[in-house]
Amino acid sequence: MFWKFDLNTTSHVDKLLDKEDVTLHELMDEDDILQECKAQNRKLLDFLCQQQCMEELVTLITHEPPVDMDEKVRFK
């Protein structure tokens, strides 16, 4: 019977956000970060709206990434 299974799975992003010392870079490394934003994950949106995160996001957007990085990671 299907109701015996726990279908309320917690995303890896939520597990990261439960940690006290989570960083923006740890969250950005997650593959499903965009899907969580689109799903309006409240924990994630609250974290991203913090002053420190907003400043770091603006810095990431406005500065060119280092050339010596792998291109896949560089423009992620």
mmCIF file of the N, C-alpha and C atoms, coordinates in Angstrom:
data_MODEL
# 
_entry.id   MODEL 
# 
loop_
_atom_site.group_PDB 
_atom_site.id 
_atom_site.type_symbol 
_atom_site.label_atom_id 
_atom_site.label_alt_id 
_atom_site.label_comp_id 
_atom_site.label_asym_id 
_atom_site.label_entity_id 
_atom_site.label_seq_id 
_atom_site.pdbx_PDB_ins_code 
_atom_site.Cartn_x 
_atom_site.Cartn_y 
_atom_site.Cartn_z 
_atom_site.occupancy 
_atom_site.B_iso_or_equiv 
_atom_site.pdbx_formal_charge 
_atom_site.auth_seq_id 
_atom_site.auth_comp_id 
_atom_site.auth_asym_id 
_atom_site.auth_atom_id 
_atom_site.pdbx_PDB_model_num 
ATOM 1   N N  . MET A 1 1  ? 0.843  -1.181 0.000   1.00 0.00 ? 1  MET A N  1 
ATOM 2   C CA . MET A 1 1  ? 0.000  0.000  0.000   1.00 0.00 ? 1  MET A CA 1 
ATOM 3   C C  . MET A 1 1  ? 0.884  1.239  0.000   1.00 0.00 ? 1  MET A C  1 
ATOM 4   N N  . PHE A 1 2  ? 0.521  2.213  -0.788  1.00 0.00 ? 2  PHE A N  1 
ATOM 5   C CA . PHE A 1 2  ? 1.385  3.374  -0.967  1.00 0.00 ? 2  PHE A CA 1 
ATOM 6   C C  . PHE A 1 2  ? 1.462  4.261  0.271   1.00 0.00 ? 2  PHE A C  1 
ATOM 7   N N  . TRP A 1 3  ? 0.509  4.241  1.177   1.00 0.00 ? 3  TRP A N  1 
ATOM 8   C CA . TRP A 1 3  ? 0.532  5.130  2.339   1.00 0.00 ? 3  TRP A CA 1 
ATOM 9   C C  . TRP A 1 3  ? 1.502  4.668  3.426   1.00 0.00 ? 3  TRP A C  1 
ATOM 10  N N  . LYS A 1 4  ? 2.098  3.521  3.231   1.00 0.00 ? 4  LYS A N  1 
ATOM 11  C CA . LYS A 1 4  ? 3.102  3.056  4.185   1.00 0.00 ? 4  LYS A CA 1 
ATOM 12  C C  . LYS A 1 4  ? 4.438  3.757  3.985   1.00 0.00 ? 4  LYS A C  1 
ATOM 13  N N  . PHE A 1 5  ? 4.631  4.359  2.843   1.00 0.00 ? 5  PHE A N  1 
ATOM 14  C CA . PHE A 1 5  ? 5.900  5.007  2.546   1.00 0.00 ? 5  PHE A CA 1 
ATOM 15  C C  . PHE A 1 5  ? 5.860  6.469  2.960   1.00 0.00 ? 5  PHE A C  1 
ATOM 16  N N  . ASP A 1 6  ? 7.002  6.952  3.425   1.00 0.00 ? 6  ASP A N  1 
ATOM 17  C CA . ASP A 1 6  ? 7.107  8.359  3.816   1.00 0.00 ? 6  ASP A CA 1 
ATOM 18  C C  . ASP A 1 6  ? 7.385  9.191  2.568   1.00 0.00 ? 6  ASP A C  1 
ATOM 19  N N  . LEU A 1 7  ? 6.392  9.913  2.101   1.00 0.00 ? 7  LEU A N  1 
ATOM 20  C CA . LEU A 1 7  ? 6.543  10.713 0.896   1.00 0.00 ? 7  LEU A CA 1 
ATOM 21  C C  . LEU A 1 7  ? 6.955  12.147 1.201   1.00 0.00 ? 7  LEU A C  1 
ATOM 22  N N  . ASN A 1 8  ? 7.068  12.506 2.438   1.00 0.00 ? 8  ASN A N  1 
ATOM 23  C CA . ASN A 1 8  ? 7.483  13.844 2.836   1.00 0.00 ? 8  ASN A CA 1 
ATOM 24  C C  . ASN A 1 8  ? 8.997  13.891 2.977   1.00 0.00 ? 8  ASN A C  1 
ATOM 25  N N  . THR A 1 9  ? 9.678  13.923 1.853   1.00 0.00 ? 9  THR A N  1 
ATOM 26  C CA . THR A 1 9  ? 11.129 13.964 1.884   1.00 0.00 ? 9  THR A CA 1 
ATOM 27  C C  . THR A 1 9  ? 11.591 15.407 2.019   1.00 0.00 ? 9  THR A C  1 
ATOM 28  N N  . THR A 1 10 ? 12.669 15.575 2.730   1.00 0.00 ? 10 THR A N  1 
ATOM 29  C CA . THR A 1 10 ? 13.245 16.892 2.914   1.00 0.00 ? 10 THR A CA 1 
ATOM 30  C C  . THR A 1 10 ? 14.355 17.066 1.888   1.00 0.00 ? 10 THR A C  1 
ATOM 31  N N  . SER A 1 11 ? 14.384 18.212 1.261   1.00 0.00 ? 11 SER A N  1 
ATOM 32  C CA . SER A 1 11 ? 15.408 18.441 0.251   1.00 0.00 ? 11 SER A CA 1 
ATOM 33  C C  . SER A 1 11 ? 16.766 18.641 0.913   1.00 0.00 ? 11 SER A C  1 
ATOM 34  N N  . HIS A 1 12 ? 17.793 18.446 0.126   1.00 0.00 ? 12 HIS A N  1 
ATOM 35  C CA . HIS A 1 12 ? 19.151 18.620 0.634   1.00 0.00 ? 12 HIS A CA 1 
ATOM 36  C C  . HIS A 1 12 ? 19.394 20.087 0.985   1.00 0.00 ? 12 HIS A C  1 
ATOM 37  N N  . VAL A 1 13 ? 18.739 20.998 0.286   1.00 0.00 ? 13 VAL A N  1 
ATOM 38  C CA . VAL A 1 13 ? 18.859 22.429 0.583   1.00 0.00 ? 13 VAL A CA 1 
ATOM 39  C C  . VAL A 1 13 ? 18.320 22.716 1.985   1.00 0.00 ? 13 VAL A C  1 
ATOM 40  N N  . ASP A 1 14 ? 17.195 22.116 2.341   1.00 0.00 ? 14 ASP A N  1 
ATOM 41  C CA . ASP A 1 14 ? 16.639 22.306 3.679   1.00 0.00 ? 14 ASP A CA 1 
ATOM 42  C C  . ASP A 1 14 ? 17.580 21.763 4.750   1.00 0.00 ? 14 ASP A C  1 
ATOM 43  N N  . LYS A 1 15 ? 18.190 20.631 4.456   1.00 0.00 ? 15 LYS A N  1 
ATOM 44  C CA . LYS A 1 15 ? 19.142 20.062 5.411   1.00 0.00 ? 15 LYS A CA 1 
ATOM 45  C C  . LYS A 1 15 ? 20.339 20.977 5.604   1.00 0.00 ? 15 LYS A C  1 
ATOM 46  N N  . LEU A 1 16 ? 20.801 21.584 4.524   1.00 0.00 ? 16 LEU A N  1 
ATOM 47  C CA . LEU A 1 16 ? 21.911 22.533 4.637   1.00 0.00 ? 16 LEU A CA 1 
ATOM 48  C C  . LEU A 1 16 ? 21.507 23.771 5.428   1.00 0.00 ? 16 LEU A C  1 
ATOM 49  N N  . LEU A 1 17 ? 20.295 24.243 5.189   1.00 0.00 ? 17 LEU A N  1 
ATOM 50  C CA . LEU A 1 17 ? 19.830 25.442 5.883   1.00 0.00 ? 17 LEU A CA 1 
ATOM 51  C C  . LEU A 1 17 ? 19.614 25.206 7.370   1.00 0.00 ? 17 LEU A C  1 
ATOM 52  N N  . ASP A 1 18 ? 19.441 23.959 7.770   1.00 0.00 ? 18 ASP A N  1 
ATOM 53  C CA . ASP A 1 18 ? 19.306 23.642 9.191   1.00 0.00 ? 18 ASP A CA 1 
ATOM 54  C C  . ASP A 1 18 ? 20.626 23.777 9.932   1.00 0.00 ? 18 ASP A C  1 
ATOM 55  N N  . LYS A 1 19 ? 21.733 23.704 9.198   1.00 0.00 ? 19 LYS A N  1 
ATOM 56  C CA . LYS A 1 19 ? 23.038 23.910 9.821   1.00 0.00 ? 19 LYS A CA 1 
ATOM 57  C C  . LYS A 1 19 ? 23.191 25.384 10.189  1.00 0.00 ? 19 LYS A C  1 
ATOM 58  N N  . GLU A 1 20 ? 23.887 25.668 11.274  1.00 0.00 ? 20 GLU A N  1 
ATOM 59  C CA . GLU A 1 20 ? 24.061 27.055 11.706  1.00 0.00 ? 20 GLU A CA 1 
ATOM 60  C C  . GLU A 1 20 ? 25.088 27.808 10.866  1.00 0.00 ? 20 GLU A C  1 
ATOM 61  N N  . ASP A 1 21 ? 26.098 27.101 10.392  1.00 0.00 ? 21 ASP A N  1 
ATOM 62  C CA . ASP A 1 21 ? 27.197 27.777 9.707   1.00 0.00 ? 21 ASP A CA 1 
ATOM 63  C C  . ASP A 1 21 ? 27.194 27.548 8.197   1.00 0.00 ? 21 ASP A C  1 
ATOM 64  N N  . VAL A 1 22 ? 26.031 27.436 7.609   1.00 0.00 ? 22 VAL A N  1 
ATOM 65  C CA . VAL A 1 22 ? 25.936 27.223 6.170   1.00 0.00 ? 22 VAL A CA 1 
ATOM 66  C C  . VAL A 1 22 ? 26.368 28.502 5.445   1.00 0.00 ? 22 VAL A C  1 
ATOM 67  N N  . THR A 1 23 ? 27.055 28.315 4.318   1.00 0.00 ? 23 THR A N  1 
ATOM 68  C CA . THR A 1 23 ? 27.504 29.462 3.532   1.00 0.00 ? 23 THR A CA 1 
ATOM 69  C C  . THR A 1 23 ? 26.747 29.515 2.216   1.00 0.00 ? 23 THR A C  1 
ATOM 70  N N  . LEU A 1 24 ? 26.810 30.655 1.608   1.00 0.00 ? 24 LEU A N  1 
ATOM 71  C CA . LEU A 1 24 ? 26.158 30.842 0.311   1.00 0.00 ? 24 LEU A CA 1 
ATOM 72  C C  . LEU A 1 24 ? 26.778 29.916 -0.733  1.00 0.00 ? 24 LEU A C  1 
ATOM 73  N N  . HIS A 1 25 ? 28.079 29.743 -0.671  1.00 0.00 ? 25 HIS A N  1 
ATOM 74  C CA . HIS A 1 25 ? 28.753 28.880 -1.654  1.00 0.00 ? 25 HIS A CA 1 
ATOM 75  C C  . HIS A 1 25 ? 28.328 27.425 -1.513  1.00 0.00 ? 25 HIS A C  1 
ATOM 76  N N  . GLU A 1 26 ? 28.079 26.981 -0.307  1.00 0.00 ? 26 GLU A N  1 
ATOM 77  C CA . GLU A 1 26 ? 27.583 25.609 -0.112  1.00 0.00 ? 26 GLU A CA 1 
ATOM 78  C C  . GLU A 1 26 ? 26.216 25.440 -0.777  1.00 0.00 ? 26 GLU A C  1 
ATOM 79  N N  . LEU A 1 27 ? 25.372 26.440 -0.610  1.00 0.00 ? 27 LEU A N  1 
ATOM 80  C CA . LEU A 1 27 ? 24.042 26.374 -1.226  1.00 0.00 ? 27 LEU A CA 1 
ATOM 81  C C  . LEU A 1 27 ? 24.125 26.475 -2.744  1.00 0.00 ? 27 LEU A C  1 
ATOM 82  N N  . MET A 1 28 ? 25.015 27.312 -3.232  1.00 0.00 ? 28 MET A N  1 
ATOM 83  C CA . MET A 1 28 ? 25.146 27.493 -4.679  1.00 0.00 ? 28 MET A CA 1 
ATOM 84  C C  . MET A 1 28 ? 25.684 26.240 -5.355  1.00 0.00 ? 28 MET A C  1 
ATOM 85  N N  . ASP A 1 29 ? 26.373 25.376 -4.604  1.00 0.00 ? 29 ASP A N  1 
ATOM 86  C CA . ASP A 1 29 ? 26.893 24.135 -5.164  1.00 0.00 ? 29 ASP A CA 1 
ATOM 87  C C  . ASP A 1 29 ? 25.810 23.075 -5.351  1.00 0.00 ? 29 ASP A C  1 
ATOM 88  N N  . GLU A 1 30 ? 24.666 23.271 -4.745  1.00 0.00 ? 30 GLU A N  1 
ATOM 89  C CA . GLU A 1 30 ? 23.567 22.308 -4.875  1.00 0.00 ? 30 GLU A CA 1 
ATOM 90  C C  . GLU A 1 30 ? 22.944 22.406 -6.267  1.00 0.00 ? 30 GLU A C  1 
ATOM 91  N N  . ASP A 1 31 ? 22.662 21.255 -6.854  1.00 0.00 ? 31 ASP A N  1 
ATOM 92  C CA . ASP A 1 31 ? 22.097 21.224 -8.204  1.00 0.00 ? 31 ASP A CA 1 
ATOM 93  C C  . ASP A 1 31 ? 20.653 21.706 -8.257  1.00 0.00 ? 31 ASP A C  1 
ATOM 94  N N  . ASP A 1 32 ? 19.909 21.543 -7.172  1.00 0.00 ? 32 ASP A N  1 
ATOM 95  C CA . ASP A 1 32 ? 18.487 21.886 -7.200  1.00 0.00 ? 32 ASP A CA 1 
ATOM 96  C C  . ASP A 1 32 ? 18.175 23.238 -6.557  1.00 0.00 ? 32 ASP A C  1 
ATOM 97  N N  . ILE A 1 33 ? 19.164 24.110 -6.488  1.00 0.00 ? 33 ILE A N  1 
ATOM 98  C CA . ILE A 1 33 ? 18.944 25.416 -5.855  1.00 0.00 ? 33 ILE A CA 1 
ATOM 99  C C  . ILE A 1 33 ? 17.921 26.259 -6.632  1.00 0.00 ? 33 ILE A C  1 
ATOM 100 N N  . LEU A 1 34 ? 17.974 26.217 -7.952  1.00 0.00 ? 34 LEU A N  1 
ATOM 101 C CA . LEU A 1 34 ? 17.016 26.995 -8.745  1.00 0.00 ? 34 LEU A CA 1 
ATOM 102 C C  . LEU A 1 34 ? 15.594 26.459 -8.598  1.00 0.00 ? 34 LEU A C  1 
ATOM 103 N N  . GLN A 1 35 ? 15.457 25.148 -8.552  1.00 0.00 ? 35 GLN A N  1 
ATOM 104 C CA . GLN A 1 35 ? 14.132 24.554 -8.380  1.00 0.00 ? 35 GLN A CA 1 
ATOM 105 C C  . GLN A 1 35 ? 13.558 24.929 -7.021  1.00 0.00 ? 35 GLN A C  1 
ATOM 106 N N  . GLU A 1 36 ? 14.412 24.973 -6.004  1.00 0.00 ? 36 GLU A N  1 
ATOM 107 C CA . GLU A 1 36 ? 13.951 25.356 -4.664  1.00 0.00 ? 36 GLU A CA 1 
ATOM 108 C C  . GLU A 1 36 ? 13.527 26.830 -4.640  1.00 0.00 ? 36 GLU A C  1 
ATOM 109 N N  . CYS A 1 37 ? 14.227 27.665 -5.367  1.00 0.00 ? 37 CYS A N  1 
ATOM 110 C CA . CYS A 1 37 ? 13.830 29.081 -5.464  1.00 0.00 ? 37 CYS A CA 1 
ATOM 111 C C  . CYS A 1 37 ? 12.488 29.213 -6.183  1.00 0.00 ? 37 CYS A C  1 
ATOM 112 N N  . LYS A 1 38 ? 12.334 28.478 -7.266  1.00 0.00 ? 38 LYS A N  1 
ATOM 113 C CA . LYS A 1 38 ? 11.075 28.518 -8.019  1.00 0.00 ? 38 LYS A CA 1 
ATOM 114 C C  . LYS A 1 38 ? 9.910  27.987 -7.193  1.00 0.00 ? 38 LYS A C  1 
ATOM 115 N N  . ALA A 1 39 ? 10.198 27.018 -6.319  1.00 0.00 ? 39 ALA A N  1 
ATOM 116 C CA . ALA A 1 39 ? 9.164  26.453 -5.461  1.00 0.00 ? 39 ALA A CA 1 
ATOM 117 C C  . ALA A 1 39 ? 8.905  27.334 -4.241  1.00 0.00 ? 39 ALA A C  1 
ATOM 118 N N  . GLN A 1 40 ? 9.609  28.448 -4.158  1.00 0.00 ? 40 GLN A N  1 
ATOM 119 C CA . GLN A 1 40 ? 9.461  29.429 -3.072  1.00 0.00 ? 40 GLN A CA 1 
ATOM 120 C C  . GLN A 1 40 ? 9.693  28.794 -1.706  1.00 0.00 ? 40 GLN A C  1 
ATOM 121 N N  . ASN A 1 41 ? 10.819 28.104 -1.603  1.00 0.00 ? 41 ASN A N  1 
ATOM 122 C CA . ASN A 1 41 ? 11.243 27.526 -0.336  1.00 0.00 ? 41 ASN A CA 1 
ATOM 123 C C  . ASN A 1 41 ? 11.486 28.681 0.644   1.00 0.00 ? 41 ASN A C  1 
ATOM 124 N N  . ARG A 1 42 ? 10.665 28.782 1.663   1.00 0.00 ? 42 ARG A N  1 
ATOM 125 C CA . ARG A 1 42 ? 10.697 29.923 2.579   1.00 0.00 ? 42 ARG A CA 1 
ATOM 126 C C  . ARG A 1 42 ? 12.034 30.033 3.308   1.00 0.00 ? 42 ARG A C  1 
ATOM 127 N N  . LYS A 1 43 ? 12.581 28.918 3.770   1.00 0.00 ? 43 LYS A N  1 
ATOM 128 C CA . LYS A 1 43 ? 13.878 28.948 4.464   1.00 0.00 ? 43 LYS A CA 1 
ATOM 129 C C  . LYS A 1 43 ? 14.959 29.501 3.544   1.00 0.00 ? 43 LYS A C  1 
ATOM 130 N N  . LEU A 1 44 ? 14.958 29.034 2.309   1.00 0.00 ? 44 LEU A N  1 
ATOM 131 C CA . LEU A 1 44 ? 15.967 29.461 1.356   1.00 0.00 ? 44 LEU A CA 1 
ATOM 132 C C  . LEU A 1 44 ? 15.821 30.944 1.032   1.00 0.00 ? 44 LEU A C  1 
ATOM 133 N N  . LEU A 1 45 ? 14.606 31.377 0.794   1.00 0.00 ? 45 LEU A N  1 
ATOM 134 C CA . LEU A 1 45 ? 14.387 32.786 0.467   1.00 0.00 ? 45 LEU A CA 1 
ATOM 135 C C  . LEU A 1 45 ? 14.758 33.697 1.634   1.00 0.00 ? 45 LEU A C  1 
ATOM 136 N N  . ASP A 1 46 ? 14.448 33.285 2.853   1.00 0.00 ? 46 ASP A N  1 
ATOM 137 C CA . ASP A 1 46 ? 14.839 34.076 4.027   1.00 0.00 ? 46 ASP A CA 1 
ATOM 138 C C  . ASP A 1 46 ? 16.354 34.163 4.144   1.00 0.00 ? 46 ASP A C  1 
ATOM 139 N N  . PHE A 1 47 ? 17.032 33.055 3.866   1.00 0.00 ? 47 PHE A N  1 
ATOM 140 C CA . PHE A 1 47 ? 18.496 33.047 3.933   1.00 0.00 ? 47 PHE A CA 1 
ATOM 141 C C  . PHE A 1 47 ? 19.087 33.971 2.866   1.00 0.00 ? 47 PHE A C  1 
ATOM 142 N N  . LEU A 1 48 ? 18.564 33.876 1.648   1.00 0.00 ? 48 LEU A N  1 
ATOM 143 C CA . LEU A 1 48 ? 19.101 34.683 0.552   1.00 0.00 ? 48 LEU A CA 1 
ATOM 144 C C  . LEU A 1 48 ? 18.810 36.166 0.712   1.00 0.00 ? 48 LEU A C  1 
ATOM 145 N N  . CYS A 1 49 ? 17.794 36.528 1.460   1.00 0.00 ? 49 CYS A N  1 
ATOM 146 C CA . CYS A 1 49 ? 17.441 37.935 1.663   1.00 0.00 ? 49 CYS A CA 1 
ATOM 147 C C  . CYS A 1 49 ? 18.225 38.601 2.788   1.00 0.00 ? 49 CYS A C  1 
ATOM 148 N N  . GLN A 1 50 ? 19.050 37.847 3.477   1.00 0.00 ? 50 GLN A N  1 
ATOM 149 C CA . GLN A 1 50 ? 19.879 38.441 4.527   1.00 0.00 ? 50 GLN A CA 1 
ATOM 150 C C  . GLN A 1 50 ? 20.891 39.394 3.898   1.00 0.00 ? 50 GLN A C  1 
ATOM 151 N N  . GLN A 1 51 ? 21.251 40.430 4.635   1.00 0.00 ? 51 GLN A N  1 
ATOM 152 C CA . GLN A 1 51 ? 22.150 41.468 4.142   1.00 0.00 ? 51 GLN A CA 1 
ATOM 153 C C  . GLN A 1 51 ? 23.470 40.886 3.617   1.00 0.00 ? 51 GLN A C  1 
ATOM 154 N N  . GLN A 1 52 ? 24.069 40.003 4.375   1.00 0.00 ? 52 GLN A N  1 
ATOM 155 C CA . GLN A 1 52 ? 25.359 39.424 4.007   1.00 0.00 ? 52 GLN A CA 1 
ATOM 156 C C  . GLN A 1 52 ? 25.256 38.639 2.693   1.00 0.00 ? 52 GLN A C  1 
ATOM 157 N N  . CYS A 1 53 ? 24.201 37.865 2.548   1.00 0.00 ? 53 CYS A N  1 
ATOM 158 C CA . CYS A 1 53 ? 24.017 37.071 1.329   1.00 0.00 ? 53 CYS A CA 1 
ATOM 159 C C  . CYS A 1 53 ? 23.746 37.954 0.123   1.00 0.00 ? 53 CYS A C  1 
ATOM 160 N N  . MET A 1 54 ? 22.945 38.981 0.318   1.00 0.00 ? 54 MET A N  1 
ATOM 161 C CA . MET A 1 54 ? 22.650 39.885 -0.792  1.00 0.00 ? 54 MET A CA 1 
ATOM 162 C C  . MET A 1 54 ? 23.923 40.565 -1.285  1.00 0.00 ? 54 MET A C  1 
ATOM 163 N N  . GLU A 1 55 ? 24.776 41.002 -0.365  1.00 0.00 ? 55 GLU A N  1 
ATOM 164 C CA . GLU A 1 55 ? 26.037 41.639 -0.749  1.00 0.00 ? 55 GLU A CA 1 
ATOM 165 C C  . GLU A 1 55 ? 26.937 40.659 -1.502  1.00 0.00 ? 55 GLU A C  1 
ATOM 166 N N  . GLU A 1 56 ? 26.986 39.419 -1.022  1.00 0.00 ? 56 GLU A N  1 
ATOM 167 C CA . GLU A 1 56 ? 27.814 38.417 -1.675  1.00 0.00 ? 56 GLU A CA 1 
ATOM 168 C C  . GLU A 1 56 ? 27.272 38.071 -3.064  1.00 0.00 ? 56 GLU A C  1 
ATOM 169 N N  . LEU A 1 57 ? 25.959 38.001 -3.207  1.00 0.00 ? 57 LEU A N  1 
ATOM 170 C CA . LEU A 1 57 ? 25.358 37.734 -4.516  1.00 0.00 ? 57 LEU A CA 1 
ATOM 171 C C  . LEU A 1 57 ? 25.659 38.854 -5.507  1.00 0.00 ? 57 LEU A C  1 
ATOM 172 N N  . VAL A 1 58 ? 25.573 40.090 -5.046  1.00 0.00 ? 58 VAL A N  1 
ATOM 173 C CA . VAL A 1 58 ? 25.890 41.225 -5.918  1.00 0.00 ? 58 VAL A CA 1 
ATOM 174 C C  . VAL A 1 58 ? 27.352 41.171 -6.331  1.00 0.00 ? 58 VAL A C  1 
ATOM 175 N N  . THR A 1 59 ? 28.230 40.823 -5.402  1.00 0.00 ? 59 THR A N  1 
ATOM 176 C CA . THR A 1 59 ? 29.653 40.697 -5.721  1.00 0.00 ? 59 THR A CA 1 
ATOM 177 C C  . THR A 1 59 ? 29.884 39.597 -6.750  1.00 0.00 ? 59 THR A C  1 
ATOM 178 N N  . LEU A 1 60 ? 29.216 38.470 -6.592  1.00 0.00 ? 60 LEU A N  1 
ATOM 179 C CA . LEU A 1 60 ? 29.364 37.377 -7.552  1.00 0.00 ? 60 LEU A CA 1 
ATOM 180 C C  . LEU A 1 60 ? 28.878 37.770 -8.950  1.00 0.00 ? 60 LEU A C  1 
ATOM 181 N N  . ILE A 1 61 ? 27.854 38.580 -8.992  1.00 0.00 ? 61 ILE A N  1 
ATOM 182 C CA . ILE A 1 61 ? 27.286 38.985 -10.277 1.00 0.00 ? 61 ILE A CA 1 
ATOM 183 C C  . ILE A 1 61 ? 28.146 40.044 -10.961 1.00 0.00 ? 61 ILE A C  1 
ATOM 184 N N  . THR A 1 62 ? 28.710 40.957 -10.189 1.00 0.00 ? 62 THR A N  1 
ATOM 185 C CA . THR A 1 62 ? 29.392 42.106 -10.777 1.00 0.00 ? 62 THR A CA 1 
ATOM 186 C C  . THR A 1 62 ? 30.885 41.905 -11.016 1.00 0.00 ? 62 THR A C  1 
ATOM 187 N N  . HIS A 1 63 ? 31.484 40.861 -10.454 1.00 0.00 ? 63 HIS A N  1 
ATOM 188 C CA . HIS A 1 63 ? 32.914 40.617 -10.653 1.00 0.00 ? 63 HIS A CA 1 
ATOM 189 C C  . HIS A 1 63 ? 33.133 39.382 -11.525 1.00 0.00 ? 63 HIS A C  1 
ATOM 190 N N  . GLU A 1 64 ? 34.116 39.495 -12.398 1.00 0.00 ? 64 GLU A N  1 
ATOM 191 C CA . GLU A 1 64 ? 34.477 38.390 -13.275 1.00 0.00 ? 64 GLU A CA 1 
ATOM 192 C C  . GLU A 1 64 ? 35.118 37.274 -12.451 1.00 0.00 ? 64 GLU A C  1 
ATOM 193 N N  . PRO A 1 65 ? 34.710 36.017 -12.664 1.00 0.00 ? 65 PRO A N  1 
ATOM 194 C CA . PRO A 1 65 ? 35.336 34.917 -11.928 1.00 0.00 ? 65 PRO A CA 1 
ATOM 195 C C  . PRO A 1 65 ? 36.790 34.719 -12.367 1.00 0.00 ? 65 PRO A C  1 
ATOM 196 N N  . PRO A 1 66 ? 37.611 34.131 -11.503 1.00 0.00 ? 66 PRO A N  1 
ATOM 197 C CA . PRO A 1 66 ? 39.016 33.907 -11.862 1.00 0.00 ? 66 PRO A CA 1 
ATOM 198 C C  . PRO A 1 66 ? 39.155 33.024 -13.113 1.00 0.00 ? 66 PRO A C  1 
ATOM 199 N N  . VAL A 1 67 ? 40.138 33.313 -13.902 1.00 0.00 ? 67 VAL A N  1 
ATOM 200 C CA . VAL A 1 67 ? 40.342 32.611 -15.171 1.00 0.00 ? 67 VAL A CA 1 
ATOM 201 C C  . VAL A 1 67 ? 40.857 31.189 -14.941 1.00 0.00 ? 67 VAL A C  1 
ATOM 202 N N  . ASP A 1 68 ? 41.565 30.958 -13.849 1.00 0.00 ? 68 ASP A N  1 
ATOM 203 C CA . ASP A 1 68 ? 42.191 29.656 -13.625 1.00 0.00 ? 68 ASP A CA 1 
ATOM 204 C C  . ASP A 1 68 ? 41.221 28.581 -13.109 1.00 0.00 ? 68 ASP A C  1 
ATOM 205 N N  . MET A 1 69 ? 39.983 28.932 -12.908 1.00 0.00 ? 69 MET A N  1 
ATOM 206 C CA . MET A 1 69 ? 38.988 27.963 -12.459 1.00 0.00 ? 69 MET A CA 1 
ATOM 207 C C  . MET A 1 69 ? 38.486 27.121 -13.626 1.00 0.00 ? 69 MET A C  1 
ATOM 208 N N  . ASP A 1 70 ? 37.954 25.951 -13.310 1.00 0.00 ? 70 ASP A N  1 
ATOM 209 C CA . ASP A 1 70 ? 37.311 25.120 -14.320 1.00 0.00 ? 70 ASP A CA 1 
ATOM 210 C C  . ASP A 1 70 ? 36.101 25.875 -14.860 1.00 0.00 ? 70 ASP A C  1 
ATOM 211 N N  . GLU A 1 71 ? 35.915 25.853 -16.155 1.00 0.00 ? 71 GLU A N  1 
ATOM 212 C CA . GLU A 1 71 ? 34.854 26.646 -16.770 1.00 0.00 ? 71 GLU A CA 1 
ATOM 213 C C  . GLU A 1 71 ? 33.461 26.229 -16.307 1.00 0.00 ? 71 GLU A C  1 
ATOM 214 N N  . LYS A 1 72 ? 33.283 24.953 -16.013 1.00 0.00 ? 72 LYS A N  1 
ATOM 215 C CA . LYS A 1 72 ? 31.996 24.462 -15.536 1.00 0.00 ? 72 LYS A CA 1 
ATOM 216 C C  . LYS A 1 72 ? 31.648 25.111 -14.188 1.00 0.00 ? 72 LYS A C  1 
ATOM 217 N N  . VAL A 1 73 ? 32.626 25.249 -13.326 1.00 0.00 ? 73 VAL A N  1 
ATOM 218 C CA . VAL A 1 73 ? 32.427 25.848 -12.000 1.00 0.00 ? 73 VAL A CA 1 
ATOM 219 C C  . VAL A 1 73 ? 32.435 27.367 -12.094 1.00 0.00 ? 73 VAL A C  1 
ATOM 220 N N  . ARG A 1 74 ? 33.243 27.870 -12.992 1.00 0.00 ? 74 ARG A N  1 
ATOM 221 C CA . ARG A 1 74 ? 33.430 29.320 -13.122 1.00 0.00 ? 74 ARG A CA 1 
ATOM 222 C C  . ARG A 1 74 ? 32.132 30.069 -13.400 1.00 0.00 ? 74 ARG A C  1 
ATOM 223 N N  . PHE A 1 75 ? 31.310 29.533 -14.247 1.00 0.00 ? 75 PHE A N  1 
ATOM 224 C CA . PHE A 1 75 ? 30.077 30.238 -14.631 1.00 0.00 ? 75 PHE A CA 1 
ATOM 225 C C  . PHE A 1 75 ? 28.820 29.607 -14.054 1.00 0.00 ? 75 PHE A C  1 
ATOM 226 N N  . LYS A 1 76 ? 28.987 28.762 -13.058 1.00 0.00 ? 76 LYS A N  1 
ATOM 227 C CA . LYS A 1 76 ? 27.828 28.138 -12.444 1.00 0.00 ? 76 LYS A CA 1 
ATOM 228 C C  . LYS A 1 76 ? 27.005 29.200 -11.768 1.00 0.00 ? 76 LYS A C  1 
# 
